[in-house]
Amino acid sequence: MVLCVLGSDPFGPALDLIDGKPMKESFLSVRRINSVESQSCHILFVGASENSNLTHILLTLRDAPVLTVGDVEGMAARGIMIEMIVEQQRLRFKVNLQVARQHGFSISSQLLKLAKAVY
């Protein structure tokens, strides 16, 4: 499982702590990347510095089974699958269910109930 961070990295060294950790039948690998072209990511976090490039990023990944995550207001409405937000010191999220389904992902109804918004 490969987790890629594109652009600004709000996680700092926290992701380094999980790099190489075992998962069910594989290991988690964390990569910080400068471009989505020629990358093999399973999960892509799009940093705030890439917000102006979001349309290009999503077009590049249009046929790829990559779970996209971002933390800029409005990203889910623009096509990111999961938009993370901090609200009253709590981490919340929005889900673009239509885009997730188009890429072959299913999201449980329990998780969707916790979302602040579902598109």
PEHU-V870319 format. One line per field, one symbol per residue. ss: DSSP state (~ for helix, > for strand, _ for the rest). phi: phi as a letter, one per 30 degrees, with the letter a starting at -180 (. if undefined). burial: I if it has 9 or more other ideal C-beta (glycine too) atoms within 8 Angstrom, else O. A space follows every 50 residues. Layout:
ss: ???
phi: ???
burial: ???
This chain:
ss: _>>>>>_____~~~~~~____>____>_>>>>>_________>>>>_~~~ ~~~~~~~~~~______>>>>____~~~~___>>>>>>__>>>>>>_~~~~ ~~______~~~~~~__>>_
phi: .ccccciecddhdddddcdiddbebabcccbcbcaddhccccbbccdedc edceedddddceccdcdcbbbcejdddckddbccbcbhibdbacbcddde ddcicccdddddddddabc
burial: IIIIIIIOIOOOOOIOOIIOOOOOOOOIIIIOIOOIOOIOIIIIIIIIOI IOOIOOIIOIIOOOOIIIIIIOOOIIOIIIIIIIIOOOOOOIIIIIIOII IOIOIOOOOOIIOOIOOOI
